[in-house]
């Protein structure tokens, strides 16, 4: 089974110049019947404001899968897998 998982994994590359790691200390969620948007933000020191650094749109189905993967990862540690794509 582990051998099959290795064959189905997609390699993901990132360009640090185009995809920096953005620090976030706030996440705002907007939802409707079709899905949700995560506004990932940084609080502005000394104010009651936050600056959105990324917006992520997800279907409700994918949001539920992401929530389950995050909960499982936090509980057990390790890596994230979604279908054939390894995250992390």
Order of alpha helices (4+ residues) and beta strands (2+ residues): alpha-beta-beta-beta-alpha-beta-beta
